[in-house]
Amino acid sequence: MSAKGNDLAGGPSGLPRHIAVIMDGNGRWAKRQGLPRTAGHSAGADSFRRMARYCQKLGIEYLTVYAFSTENWKRPKDEVDGIMALLERYLRQALRDMDKEKVRIRIFGDLAPFSPELRRMCEQCMERSAAYTGGQVNICLNYGGRDEIVRAAKKWAAEGCPELDEDRFGSYMWGGSIPDPDLLIRPGGEKRISNFLLWELAYAELYFSDVLWPDFDEAELDKAIAAYCGRERRFGAVGESQ
């Protein structure tokens, strides 16, 4: 993802062209319900499916979600195992339904530590959906923003190309040439970006909500988009109101 002229302005309707989401609050949601944390992740996966379909309905071209970070391996083994099982279930459903929904699926992150079956399903989802035109969902797995920047720098160095500018460096990111996020949404009450899309969020509008991710529904997304549409994006220039 790299900043390219009009790509920074969002979609022609005024809606964000690209929304990024840190899906936070699954564990706290489960605790409030008296359930194990894995139940919260399952509810969060259901919320993700609803949001992906709603974004497609609204005409949002790109949705990027933070599903599993490079730091999440530090969690208890049973929780990590539960998340891996949920990922396999989601990908299996995506493979079953993708011909109907026509959404491109991309995976951002290092898949090497995952099981052979999970890696296989990730590759299948990307390959089978590559030609679809119903929008694109990017799922960040074993992803970290700093790790992505280091990876990009290594790729540039390996190519031995002396010329480097922002567009070229951005092309080495996982998203390549797709536009940077216009809007970052973080539910769950925390107000930080947690090593997510550090390069790509340079000019994104930020929206924080106290609603936990499993409860973040279509109405909450509408609120986030309305807040975005009410802002003046200046990208370093002087705004009309100044």
Backbone as CSV, one residue per row, in Angstrom:
resi,resn,N_x,N_y,N_z,CA_x,CA_y,CA_z,C_x,C_y,C_z
1,MET,0.842,-1.172,0.000,0.000,0.000,0.000,0.885,1.232,0.000
2,SER,0.617,2.165,-0.844,1.412,3.382,-0.876,0.512,4.560,-1.180
3,ALA,0.926,5.724,-0.695,0.125,6.925,-0.904,0.312,7.419,-2.316
4,LYS,-0.774,7.440,-3.074,-0.686,7.830,-4.470,-1.788,8.834,-4.784
5,GLY,-1.452,10.097,-4.815,-2.350,11.141,-5.284,-3.771,10.994,-4.811
6,ASN,-4.703,10.789,-5.738,-6.110,10.769,-5.421,-6.517,9.577,-4.569
7,ASP,-5.659,8.561,-4.464,-5.983,7.428,-3.608,-6.183,7.873,-2.168
8,LEU,-5.598,9.012,-1.790,-5.698,9.488,-0.430,-7.056,10.095,-0.114
9,ALA,-7.851,10.364,-1.101,-9.067,11.136,-0.886,-10.294,10.298,-0.561
10,GLY,-10.177,8.977,-0.499,-11.336,8.141,-0.274,-12.086,7.892,-1.571
11,GLY,-13.255,7.300,-1.454,-14.028,6.964,-2.640,-14.786,8.149,-3.200
12,PRO,-15.291,8.023,-4.435,-15.987,9.131,-5.079,-17.280,9.525,-4.384
13,SER,-17.889,8.608,-3.613,-19.130,8.906,-2.905,-18.892,9.648,-1.605
14,GLY,-17.627,9.854,-1.238,-17.306,10.420,0.058,-17.113,9.370,1.125
15,LEU,-17.514,8.136,0.860,-17.273,7.046,1.783,-15.793,6.672,1.758
16,PRO,-15.294,6.105,2.847,-13.916,5.617,2.797,-13.776,4.515,1.760
17,ARG,-12.719,4.575,1.000,-12.456,3.531,0.012,-11.887,2.287,0.683
18,HIS,-11.138,2.508,1.758,-10.426,1.422,2.437,-10.581,1.622,3.943
19,ILE,-11.139,0.628,4.609,-11.304,0.645,6.060,-10.408,-0.425,6.675
20,ALA,-9.685,-0.053,7.724,-8.888,-1.007,8.495,-9.490,-1.131,9.886
21,VAL,-9.464,-2.340,10.451,-10.094,-2.585,11.747,-9.164,-3.397,12.642
22,ILE,-8.971,-2.904,13.864,-8.332,-3.693,14.913,-9.456,-4.337,15.706
23,MET,-9.638,-5.625,15.553,-10.794,-6.315,16.134,-10.514,-6.637,17.604
24,ASP,-10.785,-5.674,18.472,-10.370,-5.760,19.872,-11.573,-5.937,20.799
25,GLY,-11.366,-6.682,21.864,-12.371,-6.815,22.909,-13.022,-8.178,23.008
26,ASN,-12.553,-9.153,22.234,-13.173,-10.482,22.265,-13.078,-11.135,23.644
27,GLY,-11.885,-11.071,24.241,-11.685,-11.706,25.543,-12.518,-11.055,26.636
28,ARG,-12.565,-9.716,26.642,-13.357,-9.006,27.651,-14.853,-9.264,27.460
29,TRP,-15.275,-9.379,26.203,-16.679,-9.705,25.925,-17.021,-11.062,26.529
30,ALA,-16.136,-12.037,26.330,-16.386,-13.384,26.864,-16.435,-13.368,28.391
31,LYS,-15.515,-12.608,28.996,-15.481,-12.544,30.465,-16.779,-11.970,31.005
32,ARG,-17.313,-10.931,30.348,-18.570,-10.334,30.795,-19.737,-11.304,30.668
33,GLN,-19.624,-12.240,29.715,-20.684,-13.232,29.514,-20.484,-14.477,30.374
34,GLY,-19.368,-14.510,31.127,-19.055,-15.695,31.916,-18.614,-16.861,31.068
35,LEU,-17.988,-16.574,29.913,-17.591,-17.603,28.958,-16.072,-17.643,28.815
36,PRO,-15.512,-18.739,28.307,-14.070,-18.783,28.045,-13.694,-17.811,26.930
37,ARG,-12.432,-17.408,26.905,-11.974,-16.439,25.914,-12.185,-16.946,24.485
38,THR,-12.091,-18.250,24.288,-12.301,-18.789,22.944,-13.707,-18.485,22.431
39,ALA,-14.679,-18.431,23.343,-16.044,-18.078,22.928,-16.095,-16.645,22.434
40,GLY,-15.297,-15.778,23.047,-15.221,-14.392,22.581,-14.627,-14.298,21.190
41,HIS,-13.600,-15.094,20.923,-13.000,-15.084,19.587,-13.979,-15.624,18.545
42,SER,-14.780,-16.616,18.927,-15.789,-17.141,18.014,-16.832,-16.073,17.700
43,ALA,-17.278,-15.342,18.726,-18.236,-14.253,18.504,-17.598,-13.153,17.659
44,GLY,-16.316,-12.896,17.884,-15.615,-11.896,17.080,-15.510,-12.291,15.623
45,ALA,-15.328,-13.587,15.361,-15.280,-14.074,13.981,-16.624,-13.872,13.294
46,ASP,-17.715,-14.086,14.044,-19.050,-13.847,13.477,-19.234,-12.364,13.146
47,SER,-18.740,-11.501,14.030,-18.835,-10.055,13.780,-18.036,-9.667,12.543
48,PHE,-16.877,-10.273,12.368,-16.064,-9.999,11.180,-16.810,-10.377,9.904
49,ARG,-17.452,-11.532,9.895,-18.194,-11.937,8.703,-19.317,-10.955,8.386
50,ARG,-20.030,-10.503,9.436,-21.104,-9.522,9.219,-20.559,-8.216,8.660
51,MET,-19.440,-7.758,9.230,-18.873,-6.480,8.780,-18.353,-6.575,7.352
52,ALA,-17.762,-7.716,7.001,-17.265,-7.882,5.639,-18.408,-7.813,4.635
53,ARG,-19.511,-8.475,4.965,-20.667,-8.446,4.056,-21.272,-7.046,3.991
54,TYR,-21.318,-6.354,5.115,-21.899,-5.014,5.131,-21.017,-4.034,4.353
55,CYS,-19.712,-4.150,4.490,-18.811,-3.296,3.712,-19.014,-3.529,2.215
56,GLN,-19.186,-4.790,1.836,-19.440,-5.094,0.436,-20.745,-4.446,-0.022
57,LYS,-21.777,-4.509,0.815,-23.070,-3.898,0.491,-22.936,-2.389,0.318
58,LEU,-22.118,-1.737,1.152,-21.944,-0.290,1.087,-21.068,0.157,-0.087
59,GLY,-20.330,-0.782,-0.658,-19.416,-0.435,-1.738,-18.025,-0.066,-1.268
60,ILE,-17.666,-0.448,-0.035,-16.300,-0.241,0.450,-15.390,-1.198,-0.313
61,GLU,-14.375,-0.664,-0.979,-13.556,-1.496,-1.862,-12.608,-2.420,-1.109
62,TYR,-12.059,-1.943,0.015,-11.049,-2.712,0.741,-11.354,-2.708,2.236
63,LEU,-11.252,-3.878,2.842,-11.370,-4.032,4.290,-10.160,-4.816,4.767
64,THR,-9.403,-4.241,5.691,-8.224,-4.915,6.231,-8.411,-5.101,7.726
65,VAL,-8.300,-6.346,8.201,-8.546,-6.633,9.613,-7.310,-7.263,10.254
66,TYR,-7.104,-6.883,11.508,-5.994,-7.402,12.311,-6.510,-8.633,13.036
67,ALA,-6.210,-9.809,12.522,-6.775,-11.043,13.062,-5.847,-11.740,14.051
68,PHE,-4.530,-11.713,13.787,-3.579,-12.385,14.674,-2.226,-11.720,14.489
69,SER,-1.700,-11.139,15.561,-0.454,-10.376,15.455,0.755,-11.254,15.762
70,THR,1.926,-10.731,15.459,3.163,-11.440,15.790,3.327,-11.575,17.301
71,GLU,2.671,-10.705,18.072,2.752,-10.757,19.531,1.742,-11.732,20.148
72,ASN,0.727,-12.128,19.377,-0.331,-12.970,19.935,0.131,-14.381,20.281
73,TRP,1.293,-14.781,19.790,1.817,-16.091,20.158,2.111,-16.177,21.661
74,LYS,2.213,-15.025,22.342,2.516,-15.005,23.775,1.304,-15.402,24.619
75,ARG,0.145,-15.498,24.012,-1.059,-15.854,24.759,-1.032,-17.332,25.155
76,PRO,-1.895,-17.744,26.106,-1.914,-19.154,26.520,-2.134,-20.080,25.325
77,LYS,-1.511,-21.259,25.378,-1.546,-22.175,24.251,-2.970,-22.571,23.874
78,ASP,-3.837,-22.789,24.872,-5.194,-23.203,24.528,-5.940,-22.094,23.787
79,GLU,-5.641,-20.837,24.127,-6.274,-19.727,23.417,-5.749,-19.633,21.986
80,VAL,-4.432,-19.767,21.814,-3.849,-19.736,20.464,-4.402,-20.881,19.629
81,ASP,-4.475,-22.077,20.214,-5.024,-23.227,19.482,-6.479,-22.968,19.067
82,GLY,-7.234,-22.324,19.954,-8.621,-22.012,19.623,-8.718,-21.019,18.480
83,ILE,-7.822,-20.024,18.465,-7.813,-19.038,17.377,-7.450,-19.714,16.061
84,MET,-6.477,-20.621,16.095,-6.096,-21.332,14.870,-7.271,-22.161,14.339
85,ALA,-8.006,-22.797,15.243,-9.169,-23.583,14.818,-10.233,-22.684,14.193
86,LEU,-10.424,-21.503,14.755,-11.391,-20.561,14.193,-10.956,-20.085,12.812
87,LEU,-9.661,-19.844,12.653,-9.154,-19.431,11.345,-9.420,-20.504,10.296
88,GLU,-9.161,-21.757,10.660,-9.424,-22.847,9.719,-10.904,-22.922,9.376
89,ARG,-11.758,-22.724,10.370,-13.194,-22.779,10.112,-13.622,-21.636,9.186
90,TYR,-13.095,-20.437,9.442,-13.443,-19.297,8.585,-12.988,-19.543,7.157
91,LEU,-11.760,-19.992,6.974,-11.240,-20.208,5.622,-12.003,-21.311,4.908
92,ARG,-12.393,-22.334,5.646,-13.186,-23.416,5.031,-14.532,-22.870,4.546
93,GLN,-15.154,-22.015,5.349,-16.420,-21.401,4.938,-16.212,-20.449,3.767
94,ALA,-15.093,-19.722,3.790,-14.803,-18.804,2.683,-14.638,-19.570,1.380
95,LEU,-13.950,-20.704,1.421,-13.774,-21.516,0.226,-15.107,-22.061,-0.282
96,ARG,-16.000,-22.340,0.656,-17.316,-22.870,0.282,-18.194,-21.798,-0.358
97,ASP,-18.113,-20.558,0.167,-19.047,-19.505,-0.237,-18.485,-18.496,-1.224
98,MET,-17.193,-18.565,-1.541,-16.584,-17.459,-2.284,-17.145,-17.284,-3.699
99,ASP,-17.586,-18.352,-4.334,-18.146,-18.204,-5.675,-19.451,-17.409,-5.658
100,LYS,-20.111,-17.392,-4.513,-21.347,-16.631,-4.373,-21.057,-15.174,-3.999
101,GLU,-20.089,-14.950,-3.113,-19.850,-13.601,-2.608,-18.874,-12.794,-3.461
102,LYS,-18.013,-13.471,-4.217,-17.128,-12.808,-5.188,-16.191,-11.778,-4.546
103,VAL,-15.724,-12.052,-3.343,-14.808,-11.154,-2.643,-13.388,-11.711,-2.732
104,ARG,-12.443,-10.866,-3.119,-11.030,-11.267,-3.127,-10.528,-11.365,-1.692
105,ILE,-9.764,-12.379,-1.411,-9.162,-12.548,-0.097,-7.651,-12.509,-0.240
106,ARG,-7.020,-11.650,0.558,-5.567,-11.589,0.626,-5.147,-11.797,2.074
107,ILE,-4.039,-12.484,2.253,-3.484,-12.707,3.586,-2.194,-11.906,3.701
108,PHE,-2.103,-11.053,4.716,-0.893,-10.284,4.971,-0.213,-10.848,6.212
109,GLY,1.043,-11.253,6.094,1.788,-11.760,7.232,2.560,-13.007,6.876
110,ASP,3.390,-13.447,7.813,4.253,-14.610,7.623,3.505,-15.868,8.039
111,LEU,3.161,-16.710,7.074,2.381,-17.908,7.352,3.245,-19.109,7.758
112,ALA,4.561,-18.952,7.735,5.451,-20.095,7.976,5.173,-20.828,9.293
113,PRO,4.840,-20.130,10.394,4.636,-20.865,11.653,3.319,-21.629,11.722
114,PHE,2.421,-21.430,10.776,1.112,-22.075,10.835,1.189,-23.524,10.355
115,SER,0.143,-24.267,10.634,0.087,-25.669,10.224,0.035,-25.766,8.701
116,PRO,0.507,-26.882,8.136,0.424,-27.054,6.677,-0.994,-26.906,6.146
117,GLU,-1.992,-27.394,6.889,-3.385,-27.303,6.441,-3.855,-25.846,6.402
118,LEU,-3.498,-25.068,7.426,-3.898,-23.669,7.458,-3.208,-22.888,6.348
119,ARG,-1.936,-23.171,6.115,-1.224,-22.503,5.006,-1.852,-22.861,3.670
120,ARG,-2.225,-24.126,3.514,-2.825,-24.568,2.248,-4.136,-23.838,1.990
121,MET,-4.965,-23.722,3.031,-6.246,-23.049,2.853,-6.061,-21.560,2.569
122,CYS,-5.082,-20.931,3.196,-4.785,-19.515,2.905,-4.429,-19.345,1.430
123,GLU,-3.554,-20.206,0.943,-3.146,-20.109,-0.469,-4.329,-20.380,-1.396
124,GLN,-5.150,-21.349,-1.057,-6.319,-21.653,-1.883,-7.271,-20.465,-1.955
125,CYS,-7.521,-19.842,-0.810,-8.427,-18.688,-0.786,-7.901,-17.561,-1.661
126,MET,-6.611,-17.293,-1.591,-6.037,-16.201,-2.390,-6.066,-16.541,-3.872
127,GLU,-5.712,-17.777,-4.210,-5.669,-18.167,-5.613,-7.064,-18.196,-6.238
128,ARG,-8.024,-18.806,-5.546,-9.371,-18.957,-6.120,-10.113,-17.633,-6.228
129,SER,-9.823,-16.691,-5.332,-10.567,-15.431,-5.326,-9.869,-14.307,-6.081
130,ALA,-8.710,-14.569,-6.662,-7.876,-13.505,-7.238,-8.600,-12.680,-8.298
131,ALA,-9.491,-13.284,-9.062,-10.153,-12.579,-10.165,-11.500,-11.980,-9.776
132,TYR,-11.924,-12.149,-8.543,-13.225,-11.626,-8.130,-13.222,-10.104,-8.088
133,THR,-14.395,-9.514,-8.254,-14.508,-8.060,-8.327,-15.468,-7.488,-7.284
134,GLY,-15.808,-8.268,-6.276,-16.762,-7.800,-5.269,-16.132,-7.153,-4.060
135,GLY,-14.965,-6.534,-4.239,-14.252,-5.954,-3.116,-13.142,-6.870,-2.645
136,GLN,-12.317,-6.391,-1.733,-11.168,-7.172,-1.260,-11.100,-7.116,0.257
137,VAL,-10.945,-8.276,0.869,-10.748,-8.396,2.306,-9.323,-8.868,2.552
138,ASN,-8.571,-8.092,3.322,-7.195,-8.430,3.674,-7.176,-8.871,5.134
139,ILE,-6.709,-10.095,5.375,-6.680,-10.651,6.728,-5.230,-10.696,7.187
140,CYS,-4.914,-9.965,8.239,-3.542,-9.900,8.742,-3.322,-11.012,9.760
141,LEU,-2.474,-11.979,9.407,-2.192,-13.144,10.235,-0.697,-13.219,10.510
142,ASN,-0.344,-13.431,11.764,1.064,-13.378,12.167,1.694,-12.129,11.560
143,TYR,1.019,-11.016,11.764,1.400,-9.740,11.161,1.847,-8.764,12.251
144,GLY,2.868,-7.972,11.925,3.303,-6.855,12.761,3.773,-5.731,11.860
145,GLY,3.429,-4.510,12.197,3.805,-3.375,11.354,5.307,-3.188,11.236
146,ARG,6.024,-3.315,12.335,7.486,-3.176,12.275,8.095,-4.306,11.454
147,ASP,7.580,-5.509,11.655,8.065,-6.653,10.881,7.842,-6.429,9.390
148,GLU,6.704,-5.848,9.023,6.413,-5.586,7.613,7.413,-4.595,7.019
149,ILE,7.765,-3.544,7.783,8.702,-2.542,7.285,10.096,-3.149,7.119
150,VAL,10.519,-3.967,8.090,11.821,-4.641,7.973,11.822,-5.569,6.766
151,ARG,10.738,-6.304,6.567,10.624,-7.200,5.409,10.733,-6.417,4.109
152,ALA,10.056,-5.275,4.038,10.108,-4.451,2.830,11.528,-3.953,2.567
153,ALA,12.220,-3.531,3.623,13.590,-3.037,3.465,14.511,-4.151,2.969
154,LYS,14.312,-5.363,3.478,15.141,-6.492,3.032,14.873,-6.815,1.567
155,LYS,13.612,-6.754,1.135,13.282,-7.034,-0.259,13.912,-5.993,-1.183
156,TRP,13.837,-4.724,-0.769,14.459,-3.666,-1.574,15.967,-3.883,-1.667
157,ALA,16.617,-4.193,-0.540,18.066,-4.401,-0.535,18.447,-5.603,-1.396
158,ALA,17.637,-6.669,-1.357,17.946,-7.870,-2.123,17.873,-7.622,-3.622
159,GLU,17.022,-6.681,-4.043,16.908,-6.370,-5.468,18.054,-5.507,-5.964
160,GLY,18.797,-4.910,-5.044,19.951,-4.111,-5.436,19.598,-2.855,-6.212
161,CYS,18.405,-2.333,-5.998,17.963,-1.134,-6.715,18.345,0.101,-5.908
162,PRO,19.157,0.999,-6.461,19.622,2.151,-5.673,18.562,3.224,-5.470
163,GLU,17.610,3.333,-6.385,16.608,4.384,-6.287,15.493,3.961,-5.318
164,LEU,15.143,4.867,-4.407,14.092,4.547,-3.449,13.313,5.802,-3.090
165,ASP,12.000,5.750,-3.266,11.124,6.810,-2.801,9.935,6.167,-2.097
166,GLU,8.977,6.973,-1.649,7.870,6.427,-0.871,7.033,5.428,-1.668
167,ASP,6.751,5.753,-2.929,5.944,4.842,-3.729,6.643,3.505,-3.936
168,ARG,7.932,3.549,-4.242,8.666,2.295,-4.446,8.714,1.484,-3.160
169,PHE,9.013,2.159,-2.038,9.085,1.420,-0.782,7.723,0.838,-0.426
170,GLY,6.647,1.613,-0.658,5.307,1.120,-0.381,4.956,-0.113,-1.186
171,SER,5.549,-0.238,-2.384,5.239,-1.395,-3.228,5.770,-2.700,-2.640
172,TYR,6.691,-2.617,-1.681,7.220,-3.818,-1.047,6.367,-4.258,0.150
173,MET,5.370,-3.464,0.517,4.496,-3.844,1.623,3.573,-4.978,1.180
174,TRP,2.919,-5.600,2.149,2.069,-6.731,1.817,0.979,-6.347,0.830
175,GLY,0.437,-5.135,0.970,-0.652,-4.720,0.099,-0.226,-4.252,-1.259
176,GLY,1.068,-4.032,-1.470,1.557,-3.604,-2.773,0.951,-2.288,-3.209
177,SER,0.175,-2.309,-4.277,-0.301,-1.079,-4.892,-1.707,-0.661,-4.454
178,ILE,-2.348,-1.383,-3.533,-3.693,-0.962,-3.149,-3.609,0.306,-2.304
179,PRO,-4.665,1.124,-2.297,-4.600,2.394,-1.569,-4.483,2.188,-0.064
180,ASP,-3.855,3.154,0.584,-3.753,3.116,2.041,-5.140,3.245,2.673
181,PRO,-5.306,2.778,3.913,-6.604,2.938,4.585,-6.976,4.418,4.741
182,ASP,-8.234,4.717,4.490,-8.768,6.047,4.762,-9.199,6.161,6.218
183,LEU,-9.663,5.055,6.781,-10.247,5.050,8.118,-9.769,3.835,8.886
184,LEU,-9.249,4.073,10.092,-8.918,2.988,11.020,-9.951,2.994,12.140
185,ILE,-10.558,1.844,12.362,-11.529,1.677,13.442,-10.939,0.755,14.491
186,ARG,-10.961,1.209,15.755,-10.587,0.312,16.847,-11.699,0.300,17.892
187,PRO,-12.497,-0.762,17.939,-13.456,-0.931,19.030,-12.735,-1.436,20.277
188,GLY,-13.472,-1.546,21.370,-12.905,-2.154,22.574,-12.385,-1.179,23.605
189,GLY,-12.372,0.110,23.305,-12.006,1.098,24.305,-10.543,1.510,24.354
190,GLU,-9.648,0.746,23.733,-8.229,1.117,23.727,-7.977,2.175,22.644
191,LYS,-6.971,3.015,22.881,-6.684,4.109,21.948,-5.213,4.072,21.538
192,ARG,-4.886,3.034,20.806,-3.540,2.886,20.241,-3.659,2.008,19.007
193,ILE,-2.578,1.996,18.186,-2.658,1.232,16.942,-1.940,-0.114,17.023
194,SER,-1.213,-0.368,18.104,-0.725,-1.721,18.409,0.041,-2.379,17.267
195,ASN,0.983,-1.653,16.687,1.881,-2.238,15.680,1.135,-2.696,14.433
196,PHE,0.075,-1.974,14.081,-0.771,-2.340,12.935,-0.588,-1.321,11.811
197,LEU,-0.175,-1.774,10.629,-0.095,-0.946,9.424,0.634,0.374,9.685
198,LEU,1.804,0.293,10.304,2.514,1.507,10.702,2.855,2.402,9.516
199,TRP,3.185,1.833,8.394,3.492,2.615,7.192,2.213,3.162,6.559
200,GLU,1.212,2.311,6.470,0.025,2.619,5.676,-0.950,3.582,6.354
201,LEU,-0.882,3.700,7.683,-1.839,4.537,8.410,-1.393,5.996,8.545
202,ALA,-0.384,6.394,7.791,0.196,7.728,7.958,-0.843,8.842,7.921
203,TYR,-1.836,8.746,7.050,-2.843,9.797,6.913,-4.267,9.296,7.144
204,ALA,-4.400,8.145,7.762,-5.741,7.614,8.025,-6.439,8.420,9.115
205,GLU,-7.748,8.519,9.003,-8.565,9.055,10.086,-8.772,7.933,11.105
206,LEU,-8.678,8.279,12.394,-8.782,7.287,13.455,-10.131,7.402,14.155
207,TYR,-10.737,6.252,14.426,-12.028,6.217,15.112,-11.957,5.155,16.200
208,PHE,-12.157,5.589,17.441,-12.121,4.669,18.580,-13.513,4.549,19.188
209,SER,-13.852,3.329,19.576,-15.176,3.061,20.151,-15.017,2.204,21.400
210,ASP,-15.871,2.451,22.386,-15.868,1.631,23.598,-16.609,0.314,23.405
211,VAL,-17.314,0.160,22.301,-18.061,-1.074,22.033,-17.077,-2.210,21.758
212,LEU,-17.249,-3.328,22.428,-16.377,-4.480,22.200,-16.672,-5.081,20.827
213,TRP,-15.642,-5.647,20.207,-15.772,-6.081,18.816,-16.950,-7.020,18.558
214,PRO,-17.225,-8.036,19.399,-18.372,-8.904,19.093,-19.707,-8.156,19.046
215,ASP,-19.790,-6.998,19.699,-21.020,-6.201,19.695,-20.979,-5.075,18.664
216,PHE,-19.905,-4.981,17.904,-19.759,-3.909,16.923,-20.527,-4.315,15.664
217,ASP,-21.720,-3.763,15.516,-22.605,-4.186,14.435,-22.679,-3.137,13.328
218,GLU,-23.623,-3.321,12.411,-23.748,-2.428,11.264,-24.019,-0.983,11.686
219,ALA,-24.821,-0.811,12.749,-25.108,0.547,13.224,-23.851,1.231,13.748
220,GLU,-22.979,0.456,14.407,-21.727,1.030,14.907,-20.792,1.388,13.753
221,LEU,-20.787,0.563,12.719,-19.974,0.904,11.550,-20.501,2.161,10.875
222,ASP,-21.825,2.294,10.821,-22.412,3.515,10.265,-21.938,4.752,11.040
223,LYS,-21.861,4.648,12.369,-21.389,5.773,13.181,-19.942,6.130,12.833
224,ALA,-19.114,5.109,12.670,-17.709,5.348,12.335,-17.585,6.024,10.974
225,ILE,-18.367,5.554,10.007,-18.308,6.133,8.668,-18.850,7.554,8.676
226,ALA,-19.909,7.808,9.461,-20.455,9.164,9.562,-19.429,10.113,10.163
227,ALA,-18.690,9.645,11.179,-17.645,10.478,11.775,-16.563,10.786,10.739
228,TYR,-16.191,9.784,9.969,-15.196,9.978,8.909,-15.683,11.008,7.887
229,CYS,-16.926,10.877,7.462,-17.454,11.771,6.433,-17.575,13.209,6.928
230,GLY,-17.627,13.395,8.246,-17.728,14.737,8.795,-16.391,15.424,9.022
231,ARG,-15.310,14.753,8.687,-13.979,15.325,8.904,-13.417,15.914,7.611
232,GLU,-12.529,16.877,7.788,-11.829,17.485,6.654,-10.429,16.898,6.592
233,ARG,-10.136,16.186,5.528,-8.825,15.548,5.373,-7.898,16.482,4.614
234,ARG,-6.768,16.838,5.251,-5.896,17.877,4.680,-4.566,17.335,4.179
235,PHE,-4.099,16.203,4.706,-2.833,15.606,4.263,-1.672,16.604,4.316
236,GLY,-1.640,17.408,5.384,-0.547,18.348,5.578,-0.801,19.730,5.020
237,ALA,-1.856,19.901,4.219,-2.158,21.217,3.648,-3.060,22.001,4.610
238,VAL,-3.295,23.284,4.274,-4.181,24.116,5.063,-5.610,23.810,4.667
239,GLY,-6.472,23.569,5.625,-7.860,23.241,5.330,-8.702,24.450,4.993
240,GLU,-9.896,24.175,4.471,-10.810,25.247,4.084,-11.253,26.086,5.266
241,SER,-11.297,25.473,6.458,-11.780,26.183,7.640,-10.698,26.980,8.357
242,GLN,-9.468,26.949,7.831,-8.371,27.614,8.526,-7.928,28.883,7.807
